Amino acid sequence: MVQGIAISAYGAGATALYNDQTIIIEEVLEAPIDLWVSPADLTRINGFVLKPEGACLGEICIPIKQDEDSELFVKRLGKSWVNVSELARKLQQPFVTDAKAAAWSFGAIPQVRKSFLESAIAPDFALKNRKGETVRLSDFRGKKVLIMTWASW
């Protein structure tokens, strides 16, 4: 029992949306408010890998005890299960769910964005200029660039 919720049966599966990807999860544990998946599905969803020290993505590592049940980890039906929604809460990662559709949508992980902001390197992207030619930000590498945006809405 985790947080008063008995988790003991397989669910029919779920869909996770993250980082412009749709991940179909074949097996989940039935739980009314959380998404419990296998460690392999955790990696498929958000890139985190379950290691002895916890769930890790690069230098980000959230400690998870794997020798006892917790809000992040349980062993049921002979398998290990990780609570993706609780991991998102610990990471302060926004998410929403549609329980009827068994769909979960996860926003950006703040710690991942933090390293992007600290590096001060913009991601490469391509746009059409006024002449209709494709221009990439990387075309201006090593030069100072001013990017101005505008939207009618």
N, CA, C and O atoms as a GROMACS GRO file, in nm:
protein
  612
    1MET      N    1   0.085  -0.117   0.000
    1MET     CA    2   0.000   0.000   0.000
    1MET      C    3   0.090   0.123   0.000
    1MET      O    4   0.178   0.135   0.084
    2VAL      N    5   0.067   0.215  -0.093
    2VAL     CA    6   0.143   0.338  -0.103
    2VAL      C    7   0.045   0.453  -0.088
    2VAL      O    8  -0.051   0.463  -0.164
    3GLN      N    9   0.068   0.541   0.010
    3GLN     CA   10  -0.019   0.655   0.037
    3GLN      C   11  -0.166   0.610   0.046
    3GLN      O   12  -0.255   0.679  -0.004
    4GLY      N   13  -0.189   0.497   0.110
    4GLY     CA   14  -0.325   0.449   0.129
    4GLY      C   15  -0.389   0.388   0.006
    4GLY      O   16  -0.508   0.358   0.008
    5ILE      N   17  -0.313   0.369  -0.101
    5ILE     CA   18  -0.368   0.314  -0.225
    5ILE      C   19  -0.313   0.174  -0.246
    5ILE      O   20  -0.192   0.155  -0.253
    6ALA      N   21  -0.399   0.078  -0.254
    6ALA     CA   22  -0.357  -0.059  -0.282
    6ALA      C   23  -0.325  -0.072  -0.430
    6ALA      O   24  -0.411  -0.048  -0.515
    7ILE      N   25  -0.203  -0.110  -0.459
    7ILE     CA   26  -0.160  -0.126  -0.598
    7ILE      C   27  -0.126  -0.272  -0.617
    7ILE      O   28  -0.024  -0.320  -0.565
    8SER      N   29  -0.209  -0.344  -0.690
    8SER     CA   30  -0.184  -0.486  -0.702
    8SER      C   31  -0.225  -0.546  -0.835
    8SER      O   32  -0.215  -0.667  -0.854
    9ALA      N   33  -0.272  -0.463  -0.928
    9ALA     CA   34  -0.320  -0.519  -1.055
    9ALA      C   35  -0.266  -0.440  -1.173
    9ALA      O   36  -0.240  -0.320  -1.163
   10TYR      N   37  -0.251  -0.510  -1.285
   10TYR     CA   38  -0.209  -0.444  -1.407
   10TYR      C   39  -0.323  -0.358  -1.460
   10TYR      O   40  -0.440  -0.394  -1.447
   11GLY      N   41  -0.288  -0.247  -1.518
   11GLY     CA   42  -0.385  -0.165  -1.590
   11GLY      C   43  -0.376  -0.196  -1.738
   11GLY      O   44  -0.286  -0.268  -1.782
   12ALA      N   45  -0.467  -0.142  -1.813
   12ALA     CA   46  -0.476  -0.172  -1.955
   12ALA      C   47  -0.371  -0.099  -2.037
   12ALA      O   48  -0.357  -0.127  -2.157
   13GLY      N   49  -0.298  -0.009  -1.980
   13GLY     CA   50  -0.199   0.068  -2.053
   13GLY      C   51  -0.230   0.215  -2.047
   13GLY      O   52  -0.332   0.256  -1.991
   14ALA      N   53  -0.143   0.295  -2.104
   14ALA     CA   54  -0.160   0.439  -2.099
   14ALA      C   55  -0.081   0.502  -2.213
   14ALA      O   56  -0.002   0.436  -2.281
   15THR      N   57  -0.104   0.631  -2.232
   15THR     CA   58  -0.031   0.710  -2.330
   15THR      C   59   0.034   0.826  -2.257
   15THR      O   60  -0.030   0.893  -2.177
   16ALA      N   61   0.163   0.849  -2.285
   16ALA     CA   62   0.234   0.962  -2.226
   16ALA      C   63   0.281   1.053  -2.339
   16ALA      O   64   0.332   1.006  -2.441
   17LEU      N   65   0.263   1.182  -2.319
   17LEU     CA   66   0.308   1.282  -2.415
   17LEU      C   67   0.418   1.364  -2.348
   17LEU      O   68   0.398   1.420  -2.240
   18TYR      N   69   0.533   1.371  -2.414
   18TYR     CA   70   0.643   1.450  -2.359
   18TYR      C   71   0.742   1.482  -2.469
   18TYR      O   72   0.777   1.398  -2.551
   19ASN      N   73   0.785   1.607  -2.470
   19ASN     CA   74   0.891   1.650  -2.561
   19ASN      C   75   0.856   1.618  -2.706
   19ASN      O   76   0.939   1.566  -2.781
   20ASP      N   77   0.734   1.651  -2.745
   20ASP     CA   78   0.684   1.629  -2.882
   20ASP      C   79   0.680   1.482  -2.923
   20ASP      O   80   0.686   1.452  -3.042
   21GLN      N   81   0.672   1.392  -2.826
   21GLN     CA   82   0.664   1.250  -2.856
   21GLN      C   83   0.541   1.189  -2.790
   21GLN      O   84   0.498   1.234  -2.683
   22THR      N   85   0.486   1.088  -2.853
   22THR     CA   86   0.376   1.011  -2.797
   22THR      C   87   0.430   0.873  -2.764
   22THR      O   88   0.477   0.802  -2.853
   23ILE      N   89   0.422   0.835  -2.638
   23ILE     CA   90   0.475   0.707  -2.593
   23ILE      C   91   0.358   0.620  -2.548
   23ILE      O   92   0.284   0.655  -2.456
   24ILE      N   93   0.342   0.507  -2.614
   24ILE     CA   94   0.238   0.411  -2.579
   24ILE      C   95   0.297   0.315  -2.476
   24ILE      O   96   0.399   0.251  -2.501
   25ILE      N   97   0.231   0.304  -2.362
   25ILE     CA   98   0.278   0.218  -2.254
   25ILE      C   99   0.183   0.099  -2.245
   25ILE      O  100   0.063   0.117  -2.220
   26GLU      N  101   0.235  -0.020  -2.266
   26GLU     CA  102   0.152  -0.140  -2.270
   26GLU      C  103   0.100  -0.182  -2.134
   26GLU      O  104  -0.016  -0.219  -2.120
   27GLU      N  105   0.188  -0.175  -2.031
   27GLU     CA  106   0.150  -0.219  -1.897
   27GLU      C  107   0.172  -0.108  -1.796
   27GLU      O  108   0.278  -0.046  -1.793
   28VAL      N  109   0.072  -0.083  -1.715
   28VAL     CA  110   0.084   0.008  -1.602
   28VAL      C  111   0.019  -0.058  -1.481
   28VAL      O  112  -0.059  -0.152  -1.495
   29LEU      N  113   0.053  -0.009  -1.364
   29LEU     CA  114  -0.019  -0.054  -1.244
   29LEU      C  115  -0.142   0.033  -1.227
   29LEU      O  116  -0.137   0.154  -1.249
   30GLU      N  117  -0.251  -0.028  -1.188
   30GLU     CA  118  -0.373   0.048  -1.165
   30GLU      C  119  -0.355   0.134  -1.040
   30GLU      O  120  -0.324   0.083  -0.932
   31ALA      N  121  -0.375   0.262  -1.056
   31ALA     CA  122  -0.369   0.356  -0.944
   31ALA      C  123  -0.457   0.475  -0.983
   31ALA      O  124  -0.449   0.522  -1.096
   32PRO      N  125  -0.539   0.523  -0.892
   32PRO     CA  126  -0.637   0.625  -0.929
   32PRO      C  127  -0.579   0.760  -0.970
   32PRO      O  128  -0.638   0.830  -1.052
   33ILE      N  129  -0.465   0.799  -0.914
   33ILE     CA  130  -0.416   0.934  -0.944
   33ILE      C  131  -0.273   0.939  -0.998
   33ILE      O  132  -0.224   1.048  -1.028
   34ASP      N  133  -0.207   0.827  -1.013
   34ASP     CA  134  -0.067   0.828  -1.054
   34ASP      C  135  -0.041   0.734  -1.170
   34ASP      O  136  -0.118   0.641  -1.196
   35LEU      N  137   0.068   0.760  -1.239
   35LEU     CA  138   0.111   0.677  -1.352
   35LEU      C  139   0.231   0.593  -1.308
   35LEU      O  140   0.341   0.645  -1.290
   36TRP      N  141   0.208   0.463  -1.290
   36TRP     CA  142   0.312   0.368  -1.249
   36TRP      C  143   0.353   0.287  -1.371
   36TRP      O  144   0.271   0.220  -1.434
   37VAL      N  145   0.484   0.293  -1.405
   37VAL     CA  146   0.535   0.223  -1.523
   37VAL      C  147   0.660   0.145  -1.487
   37VAL      O  148   0.716   0.161  -1.379
   38SER      N  149   0.703   0.060  -1.580
   38SER     CA  150   0.827  -0.014  -1.560
   38SER      C  151   0.946   0.083  -1.574
   38SER      O  152   0.932   0.190  -1.634
   39PRO      N  153   1.062   0.047  -1.519
   39PRO     CA  154   1.180   0.131  -1.537
   39PRO      C  155   1.213   0.156  -1.685
   39PRO      O  156   1.258   0.265  -1.722
   40ALA      N  157   1.192   0.056  -1.770
   40ALA     CA  158   1.220   0.074  -1.914
   40ALA      C  159   1.126   0.178  -1.974
   40ALA      O  160   1.168   0.259  -2.056
   41ASP      N  161   0.998   0.176  -1.933
   41ASP     CA  162   0.903   0.275  -1.984
   41ASP      C  163   0.933   0.414  -1.929
   41ASP      O  164   0.910   0.513  -1.998
   42LEU      N  165   0.984   0.422  -1.806
   42LEU     CA  166   1.027   0.552  -1.751
   42LEU      C  167   1.128   0.615  -1.845
   42LEU      O  168   1.118   0.733  -1.878
   43THR      N  169   1.227   0.537  -1.888
   43THR     CA  170   1.330   0.588  -1.980
   43THR      C  171   1.269   0.627  -2.113
   43THR      O  172   1.308   0.729  -2.171
   44ARG      N  173   1.175   0.549  -2.163
   44ARG     CA  174   1.110   0.583  -2.290
   44ARG      C  175   1.031   0.713  -2.279
   44ARG      O  176   1.022   0.789  -2.375
   45ILE      N  177   0.973   0.740  -2.162
   45ILE     CA  178   0.890   0.859  -2.145
   45ILE      C  179   0.975   0.985  -2.136
   45ILE      O  180   0.953   1.080  -2.211
   46ASN      N  181   1.071   0.987  -2.043
   46ASN     CA  182   1.142   1.113  -2.019
   46ASN      C  183   1.294   1.104  -2.016
   46ASN      O  184   1.361   1.202  -1.985
   47GLY      N  185   1.349   0.988  -2.048
   47GLY     CA  186   1.495   0.974  -2.053
   47GLY      C  187   1.559   0.938  -1.921
   47GLY      O  188   1.677   0.906  -1.918
   48PHE      N  189   1.484   0.943  -1.809
   48PHE     CA  190   1.541   0.906  -1.680
   48PHE      C  191   1.568   0.756  -1.677
   48PHE      O  192   1.489   0.676  -1.727
   49VAL      N  193   1.681   0.720  -1.618
   49VAL     CA  194   1.722   0.580  -1.605
   49VAL      C  195   1.721   0.545  -1.456
   49VAL      O  196   1.776   0.620  -1.375
   50LEU      N  197   1.660   0.434  -1.421
   50LEU     CA  198   1.659   0.390  -1.283
   50LEU      C  199   1.792   0.321  -1.253
   50LEU      O  200   1.823   0.216  -1.310
   51LYS      N  201   1.869   0.381  -1.163
   51LYS     CA  202   1.999   0.329  -1.121
   51LYS      C  203   1.991   0.298  -0.972
   51LYS      O  204   1.893   0.335  -0.907
   52PRO      N  205   2.092   0.231  -0.916
   52PRO     CA  206   2.086   0.202  -0.772
   52PRO      C  207   2.069   0.328  -0.685
   52PRO      O  208   2.008   0.321  -0.579
   53GLU      N  209   2.122   0.442  -0.731
   53GLU     CA  210   2.110   0.564  -0.651
   53GLU      C  211   1.979   0.639  -0.674
   53GLU      O  212   1.945   0.728  -0.597
   54GLY      N  213   1.905   0.602  -0.779
   54GLY     CA  214   1.777   0.667  -0.805
   54GLY      C  215   1.750   0.682  -0.953
   54GLY      O  216   1.810   0.615  -1.036
   55ALA      N  217   1.656   0.772  -0.984
   55ALA     CA  218   1.622   0.801  -1.124
   55ALA      C  219   1.711   0.914  -1.171
   55ALA      O  220   1.709   1.023  -1.113
   56CYS      N  221   1.789   0.889  -1.277
   56CYS     CA  222   1.890   0.986  -1.320
   56CYS      C  223   1.876   1.022  -1.467
   56CYS      O  224   1.846   0.937  -1.551
   57LEU      N  225   1.897   1.149  -1.495
   57LEU     CA  226   1.902   1.203  -1.631
   57LEU      C  227   2.021   1.296  -1.635
   57LEU      O  228   2.015   1.407  -1.582
   58GLY      N  229   2.129   1.252  -1.697
   58GLY     CA  230   2.251   1.333  -1.696
   58GLY      C  231   2.297   1.353  -1.553
   58GLY      O  232   2.316   1.257  -1.478
   59GLU      N  233   2.314   1.480  -1.514
   59GLU     CA  234   2.360   1.511  -1.379
   59GLU      C  235   2.244   1.522  -1.279
   59GLU      O  236   2.268   1.534  -1.159
   60ILE      N  237   2.122   1.518  -1.326
   60ILE     CA  238   2.006   1.523  -1.238
   60ILE      C  239   1.978   1.383  -1.186
   60ILE      O  240   1.963   1.289  -1.265
   61CYS      N  241   1.970   1.367  -1.055
   61CYS     CA  242   1.942   1.236  -0.998
   61CYS      C  243   1.851   1.252  -0.877
   61CYS      O  244   1.885   1.320  -0.780
   62ILE      N  245   1.734   1.188  -0.884
   62ILE     CA  246   1.637   1.191  -0.775
   62ILE      C  247   1.652   1.060  -0.698
   62ILE      O  248   1.627   0.953  -0.753
   63PRO      N  249   1.691   1.066  -0.570
   63PRO     CA  250   1.710   0.942  -0.492
   63PRO      C  251   1.581   0.861  -0.483
   63PRO      O  252   1.474   0.915  -0.455
   64ILE      N  253   1.593   0.732  -0.506
   64ILE     CA  254   1.480   0.640  -0.493
   64ILE      C  255   1.529   0.514  -0.421
   64ILE      O  256   1.617   0.444  -0.470
   65LYS      N  257   1.470   0.487  -0.305
   65LYS     CA  258   1.499   0.361  -0.236
   65LYS      C  259   1.428   0.250  -0.311
   65LYS      O  260   1.309   0.260  -0.341
   66GLN      N  261   1.502   0.145  -0.342
   66GLN     CA  262   1.444   0.035  -0.419
   66GLN      C  263   1.434  -0.094  -0.338
   66GLN      O  264   1.406  -0.201  -0.392
   67ASP      N  265   1.457  -0.083  -0.206
   67ASP     CA  266   1.446  -0.202  -0.121
   67ASP      C  267   1.318  -0.201  -0.039
   67ASP      O  268   1.293  -0.292   0.040
   68GLU      N  269   1.235  -0.097  -0.058
   68GLU     CA  270   1.106  -0.089   0.011
   68GLU      C  271   1.011  -0.003  -0.071
   68GLU      O  272   1.053   0.077  -0.154
   69ASP      N  273   0.882  -0.021  -0.046
   69ASP     CA  274   0.781   0.058  -0.115
   69ASP      C  275   0.789   0.205  -0.073
   69ASP      O  276   0.815   0.236   0.043
   70SER      N  277   0.767   0.293  -0.169
   70SER     CA  278   0.762   0.436  -0.142
   70SER      C  279   0.667   0.500  -0.242
   70SER      O  280   0.606   0.431  -0.323
   71GLU      N  281   0.654   0.632  -0.236
   71GLU     CA  282   0.566   0.699  -0.332
   71GLU      C  283   0.626   0.700  -0.472
   71GLU      O  284   0.556   0.734  -0.568
   72LEU      N  285   0.754   0.664  -0.485
   72LEU     CA  286   0.820   0.662  -0.615
   72LEU      C  287   0.845   0.522  -0.670
   72LEU      O  288   0.862   0.506  -0.791
   73PHE      N  289   0.846   0.421  -0.584
   73PHE     CA  290   0.888   0.288  -0.628
   73PHE      C  291   0.814   0.180  -0.551
   73PHE      O  292   0.799   0.188  -0.429
   74VAL      N  293   0.767   0.078  -0.624
   74VAL     CA  294   0.709  -0.040  -0.560
   74VAL      C  295   0.749  -0.163  -0.641
   74VAL      O  296   0.784  -0.155  -0.759
   75LYS      N  297   0.742  -0.278  -0.574
   75LYS     CA  298   0.756  -0.406  -0.643
   75LYS      C  299   0.622  -0.476  -0.630
   75LYS      O  300   0.573  -0.499  -0.520
   76ARG      N  301   0.564  -0.510  -0.745
   76ARG     CA  302   0.435  -0.578  -0.748
   76ARG      C  303   0.436  -0.678  -0.861
   76ARG      O  304   0.494  -0.653  -0.966
   77LEU      N  305   0.372  -0.789  -0.840
   77LEU     CA  306   0.354  -0.890  -0.944
   77LEU      C  307   0.488  -0.933  -1.005
   77LEU      O  308   0.497  -0.964  -1.124
   78GLY      N  309   0.591  -0.936  -0.920
   78GLY     CA  310   0.723  -0.980  -0.963
   78GLY      C  311   0.801  -0.879  -1.046
   78GLY      O  312   0.903  -0.914  -1.106
   79LYS      N  313   0.755  -0.753  -1.050
   79LYS     CA  314   0.822  -0.650  -1.129
   79LYS      C  315   0.842  -0.522  -1.048
   79LYS      O  316   0.776  -0.500  -0.947
   80SER      N  317   0.934  -0.440  -1.095
   80SER     CA  318   0.956  -0.309  -1.035
   80SER      C  319   0.873  -0.206  -1.110
   80SER      O  320   0.856  -0.215  -1.231
   81TRP      N  321   0.821  -0.107  -1.036
   81TRP     CA  322   0.737  -0.003  -1.094
   81TRP      C  323   0.780   0.134  -1.039
   81TRP      O  324   0.810   0.149  -0.921
   82VAL      N  325   0.781   0.231  -1.128
   82VAL     CA  326   0.821   0.368  -1.092
   82VAL      C  327   0.702   0.460  -1.115
   82VAL      O  328   0.630   0.447  -1.214
   83ASN      N  329   0.680   0.553  -1.023
   83ASN     CA  330   0.570   0.648  -1.031
   83ASN      C  331   0.616   0.773  -1.106
   83ASN      O  332   0.681   0.860  -1.049
   84VAL      N  333   0.582   0.780  -1.234
   84VAL     CA  334   0.626   0.892  -1.319
   84VAL      C  335   0.563   1.023  -1.274
   84VAL      O  336   0.630   1.126  -1.276
   85SER      N  337   0.438   1.020  -1.234
   85SER     CA  338   0.372   1.144  -1.192
   85SER      C  339   0.432   1.198  -1.061
   85SER      O  340   0.446   1.320  -1.046
   86GLU      N  341   0.468   1.111  -0.968
   86GLU     CA  342   0.532   1.157  -0.844
   86GLU      C  343   0.672   1.209  -0.873
   86GLU      O  344   0.716   1.306  -0.813
   87LEU      N  345   0.743   1.145  -0.965
   87LEU     CA  346   0.874   1.196  -1.006
   87LEU      C  347   0.858   1.337  -1.064
   87LEU      O  348   0.938   1.425  -1.034
   88ALA      N  349   0.756   1.357  -1.145
   88ALA     CA  350   0.730   1.490  -1.202
   88ALA      C  351   0.703   1.591  -1.090
   88ALA      O  352   0.751   1.704  -1.096
   89ARG      N  353   0.627   1.551  -0.988
   89ARG     CA  354   0.602   1.642  -0.876
   89ARG      C  355   0.732   1.682  -0.808
   89ARG      O  356   0.753   1.799  -0.775
   90LYS      N  357   0.820   1.584  -0.785
   90LYS     CA  358   0.948   1.612  -0.719
   90LYS      C  359   1.036   1.702  -0.804
   90LYS      O  360   1.113   1.782  -0.751
   91LEU      N  361   1.026   1.690  -0.936
   91LEU     CA  362   1.103   1.773  -1.028
   91LEU      C  363   1.038   1.908  -1.054
   91LEU      O  364   1.094   1.992  -1.124
   92GLN      N  365   0.918   1.928  -0.998
   92GLN     CA  366   0.836   2.047  -1.025
   92GLN      C  367   0.805   2.059  -1.174
   92GLN      O  368   0.800   2.168  -1.230
   93GLN      N  369   0.785   1.943  -1.236
   93GLN     CA  370   0.751   1.934  -1.377
   93GLN      C  371   0.599   1.937  -1.390
   93GLN      O  372   0.531   1.852  -1.331
   94PRO      N  373   0.544   2.031  -1.466
   94PRO     CA  374   0.398   2.033  -1.480
   94PRO      C  375   0.348   1.913  -1.561
   94PRO      O  376   0.416   1.865  -1.652
   95PHE      N  377   0.228   1.866  -1.526
   95PHE     CA  378   0.165   1.759  -1.604
   95PHE      C  379   0.015   1.766  -1.585
   95PHE      O  380  -0.035   1.819  -1.486
   96VAL      N  381  -0.055   1.711  -1.681
   96VAL     CA  382  -0.201   1.697  -1.673
   96VAL      C  383  -0.235   1.555  -1.717
   96VAL      O  384  -0.158   1.489  -1.785
   97THR      N  385  -0.354   1.511  -1.676
   97THR     CA  386  -0.396   1.377  -1.714
   97THR      C  387  -0.543   1.376  -1.751
   97THR      O  388  -0.623   1.454  -1.698
   98ASP      N  389  -0.577   1.288  -1.841
   98ASP     CA  390  -0.716   1.259  -1.875
   98ASP      C  391  -0.737   1.114  -1.832
   98ASP      O  392  -0.699   1.022  -1.903
   99ALA      N  393  -0.798   1.096  -1.715
   99ALA     CA  394  -0.812   0.962  -1.658
   99ALA      C  395  -0.893   0.869  -1.748
   99ALA      O  396  -0.859   0.751  -1.761
  100LYS      N  397  -0.998   0.919  -1.809
  100LYS     CA  398  -1.081   0.834  -1.896
  100LYS      C  399  -1.003   0.783  -2.016
  100LYS      O  400  -1.021   0.669  -2.059
  101ALA      N  401  -0.917   0.867  -2.071
  101ALA     CA  402  -0.838   0.829  -2.188
  101ALA      C  403  -0.705   0.764  -2.149
  101ALA      O  404  -0.631   0.717  -2.236
  102ALA      N  405  -0.675   0.760  -2.020
  102ALA     CA  406  -0.546   0.709  -1.970
  102ALA      C  407  -0.430   0.778  -2.041
  102ALA      O  408  -0.335   0.713  -2.085
  103ALA      N  409  -0.440   0.911  -2.050
  103ALA     CA  410  -0.337   0.990  -2.119
  103ALA      C  411  -0.275   1.089  -2.021
  103ALA      O  412  -0.344   1.151  -1.939
  104TRP      N  413  -0.144   1.102  -2.030
  104TRP     CA  414  -0.067   1.191  -1.944
  104TRP      C  415   0.017   1.281  -2.033
  104TRP      O  416   0.083   1.233  -2.125
  105SER      N  417   0.016   1.410  -2.006
  105SER     CA  418   0.098   1.504  -2.081
  105SER      C  419   0.191   1.576  -1.984
  105SER      O  420   0.146   1.639  -1.888
  106PHE      N  421   0.321   1.566  -2.011
  106PHE     CA  422   0.423   1.622  -1.922
  106PHE      C  423   0.489   1.743  -1.987
  106PHE      O  424   0.526   1.740  -2.105
  107GLY      N  425   0.504   1.851  -1.909
  107GLY     CA  426   0.569   1.972  -1.957
  107GLY      C  427   0.720   1.962  -1.942
  107GLY      O  428   0.774   1.855  -1.914
  108ALA      N  429   0.786   2.073  -1.962
  108ALA     CA  430   0.932   2.079  -1.953
  108ALA      C  431   0.978   2.058  -1.808
  108ALA      O  432   0.909   2.099  -1.714
  109ILE      N  433   1.093   1.995  -1.792
  109ILE     CA  434   1.153   1.974  -1.660
  109ILE      C  435   1.237   2.098  -1.628
  109ILE      O  436   1.333   2.126  -1.699
  110PRO      N  437   1.202   2.172  -1.522
  110PRO     CA  438   1.274   2.297  -1.493
  110PRO      C  439   1.425   2.281  -1.481
  110PRO      O  440   1.499   2.368  -1.529
  111GLN      N  441   1.474   2.172  -1.419
  111GLN     CA  442   1.619   2.154  -1.403
  111GLN      C  443   1.688   2.138  -1.538
  111GLN      O  444   1.802   2.181  -1.553
  112VAL      N  445   1.621   2.078  -1.635
  112VAL     CA  446   1.679   2.062  -1.769
  112VAL      C  447   1.687   2.198  -1.836
  112VAL      O  448   1.787   2.231  -1.899
  113ARG      N  449   1.581   2.276  -1.824
  113ARG     CA  450   1.579   2.411  -1.882
  113ARG      C  451   1.684   2.500  -1.817
  113ARG      O  452   1.741   2.587  -1.882
  114LYS      N  453   1.709   2.480  -1.686
  114LYS     CA  454   1.806   2.561  -1.614
  114LYS      C  455   1.944   2.547  -1.676
  114LYS      O  456   2.013   2.647  -1.698
  115SER      N  457   1.986   2.424  -1.706
  115SER     CA  458   2.118   2.404  -1.766
  115SER      C  459   2.125   2.468  -1.904
  115SER      O  460   2.230   2.518  -1.944
  116PHE      N  461   2.012   2.467  -1.977
  116PHE     CA  462   2.006   2.533  -2.107
  116PHE      C  463   2.026   2.684  -2.090
  116PHE      O  464   2.100   2.745  -2.165
  117LEU      N  465   1.959   2.742  -1.991
  117LEU     CA  466   1.972   2.886  -1.969
  117LEU      C  467   2.111   2.924  -1.922
  117LEU      O  468   2.164   3.029  -1.961
  118GLU      N  469   2.173   2.840  -1.838
  118GLU     CA  470   2.307   2.870  -1.789
  118GLU      C  471   2.412   2.861  -1.898
  118GLU      O  472   2.514   2.930  -1.892
  119SER      N  473   2.390   2.778  -1.998
  119SER     CA  474   2.488   2.763  -2.105
  119SER      C  475   2.487   2.884  -2.198
  119SER      O  476   2.585   2.909  -2.268
  120ALA      N  477   2.376   2.958  -2.200
  120ALA     CA  478   2.360   3.077  -2.285
  120ALA      C  479   2.375   3.043  -2.434
  120ALA      O  480   2.413   3.130  -2.513
  121ILE      N  481   2.346   2.921  -2.471
  121ILE     CA  482   2.352   2.881  -2.611
  121ILE      C  483   2.210   2.848  -2.656
  121ILE      O  484   2.146   2.757  -2.602
  122ALA      N  485   2.163   2.923  -2.754
  122ALA     CA  486   2.028   2.900  -2.805
  122ALA      C  487   2.027   2.773  -2.891
  122ALA      O  488   2.125   2.743  -2.958
  123PRO      N  489   1.916   2.700  -2.889
  123PRO     CA  490   1.907   2.582  -2.975
  123PRO      C  491   1.898   2.626  -3.121
  123PRO      O  492   1.845   2.733  -3.152
  124ASP      N  493   1.949   2.544  -3.210
  124ASP     CA  494   1.944   2.576  -3.352
  124ASP      C  495   1.800   2.564  -3.401
  124ASP      O  496   1.726   2.475  -3.359
  125PHE      N  497   1.761   2.653  -3.488
  125PHE     CA  498   1.629   2.648  -3.550
  125PHE      C  499   1.640   2.709  -3.689
  125PHE      O  500   1.736   2.778  -3.720
  126ALA      N  501   1.539   2.682  -3.771
  126ALA     CA  502   1.538   2.735  -3.908
  126ALA      C  503   1.406   2.807  -3.933
  126ALA      O  504   1.300   2.764  -3.888
  127LEU      N  505   1.416   2.918  -4.006
  127LEU     CA  506   1.299   2.998  -4.045
  127LEU      C  507   1.320   3.049  -4.187
  127LEU      O  508   1.432   3.052  -4.237
  128LYS      N  509   1.212   3.089  -4.250
  128LYS     CA  510   1.220   3.152  -4.382
  128LYS      C  511   1.240   3.301  -4.361
  128LYS      O  512   1.177   3.362  -4.275
  129ASN      N  513   1.330   3.361  -4.442
  129ASN     CA  514   1.345   3.506  -4.437
  129ASN      C  515   1.244   3.572  -4.530
  129ASN      O  516   1.159   3.504  -4.588
  130ARG      N  517   1.252   3.701  -4.544
  130ARG     CA  518   1.154   3.773  -4.627
  130ARG      C  519   1.159   3.733  -4.774
  130ARG      O  520   1.063   3.754  -4.847
  131LYS      N  521   1.270   3.677  -4.816
  131LYS     CA  522   1.285   3.633  -4.956
  131LYS      C  523   1.241   3.488  -4.973
  131LYS      O  524   1.244   3.435  -5.084
  132GLY      N  525   1.200   3.423  -4.864
  132GLY     CA  526   1.156   3.284  -4.871
  132GLY      C  527   1.270   3.184  -4.859
  132GLY      O  528   1.248   3.064  -4.877
  133GLU      N  529   1.389   3.230  -4.830
  133GLU     CA  530   1.505   3.142  -4.815
  133GLU      C  531   1.513   3.090  -4.671
  133GLU      O  532   1.484   3.163  -4.576
  134THR      N  533   1.550   2.964  -4.655
  134THR     CA  534   1.564   2.907  -4.522
  134THR      C  535   1.693   2.956  -4.459
  134THR      O  536   1.800   2.945  -4.519
  135VAL      N  537   1.682   3.010  -4.339
  135VAL     CA  538   1.797   3.062  -4.265
  135VAL      C  539   1.800   2.990  -4.131
  135VAL      O  540   1.698   2.978  -4.062
  136ARG      N  541   1.917   2.941  -4.094
  136ARG     CA  542   1.934   2.871  -3.966
  136ARG      C  543   2.013   2.960  -3.870
  136ARG      O  544   2.101   3.037  -3.910
  137LEU      N  545   1.980   2.948  -3.743
  137LEU     CA  546   2.056   3.024  -3.645
  137LEU      C  547   2.203   2.985  -3.651
  137LEU      O  548   2.289   3.071  -3.634
  138SER      N  549   2.233   2.858  -3.674
  138SER     CA  550   2.372   2.812  -3.680
  138SER      C  551   2.450   2.876  -3.795
  138SER      O  552   2.573   2.875  -3.794
  139ASP      N  553   2.381   2.933  -3.894
  139ASP     CA  554   2.449   3.004  -4.004
  139ASP      C  555   2.526   3.125  -3.951
  139ASP      O  556   2.618   3.173  -4.017
  140PHE      N  557   2.488   3.173  -3.833
  140PHE     CA  558   2.549   3.294  -3.778
  140PHE      C  559   2.641   3.263  -3.659
  140PHE      O  560   2.674   3.353  -3.581
  141ARG      N  561   2.680   3.138  -3.646
  141ARG     CA  562   2.766   3.099  -3.534
  141ARG      C  563   2.891   3.186  -3.531
  141ARG      O  564   2.955   3.208  -3.633
  142GLY      N  565   2.924   3.236  -3.411
  142GLY     CA  566   3.041   3.321  -3.394
  142GLY      C  567   3.012   3.468  -3.417
  142GLY      O  568   3.099   3.552  -3.396
  143LYS      N  569   2.891   3.500  -3.458
  143LYS     CA  570   2.853   3.640  -3.481
  143LYS      C  571   2.747   3.679  -3.379
  143LYS      O  572   2.677   3.594  -3.324
  144LYS      N  573   2.737   3.808  -3.354
  144LYS     CA  574   2.632   3.857  -3.266
  144LYS      C  575   2.503   3.860  -3.345
  144LYS      O  576   2.500   3.903  -3.460
  145VAL      N  577   2.395   3.814  -3.281
  145VAL     CA  578   2.266   3.804  -3.348
  145VAL      C  579   2.159   3.866  -3.258
  145VAL      O  580   2.154   3.839  -3.138
  146LEU      N  581   2.074   3.947  -3.318
  146LEU     CA  582   1.957   4.000  -3.249
  146LEU      C  583   1.836   3.932  -3.309
  146LEU      O  584   1.811   3.942  -3.429
  147ILE      N  585   1.760   3.864  -3.226
  147ILE     CA  586   1.643   3.795  -3.274
  147ILE      C  587   1.520   3.871  -3.226
  147ILE      O  588   1.500   3.891  -3.106
  148MET      N  589   1.439   3.915  -3.321
  148MET     CA  590   1.316   3.987  -3.287
  148MET      C  591   1.198   3.902  -3.332
  148MET      O  592   1.200   3.847  -3.442
  149THR      N  593   1.098   3.891  -3.248
  149THR     CA  594   0.979   3.814  -3.284
  149THR      C  595   0.858   3.904  -3.273
  149THR      O  596   0.859   4.006  -3.203
  150TRP      N  597   0.754   3.865  -3.344
  150TRP     CA  598   0.628   3.940  -3.343
  150TRP      C  599   0.517   3.844  -3.376
  150TRP      O  600   0.534   3.751  -3.455
  151ALA      N  601   0.404   3.866  -3.317
  151ALA     CA  602   0.287   3.784  -3.347
  151ALA      C  603   0.164   3.876  -3.347
  151ALA      O  604   0.156   3.971  -3.269
  152SER      N  605   0.070   3.846  -3.435
  152SER     CA  606  -0.048   3.930  -3.448
  152SER      C  607  -0.148   3.910  -3.335
  152SER      O  608  -0.231   3.997  -3.309
  153TRP      N  609  -0.142   3.796  -3.269
  153TRP     CA  610  -0.242   3.770  -3.167
  153TRP      C  611  -0.210   3.840  -3.039
  153TRP      O  612  -0.284   3.828  -2.941
   0.00000   0.00000   0.00000
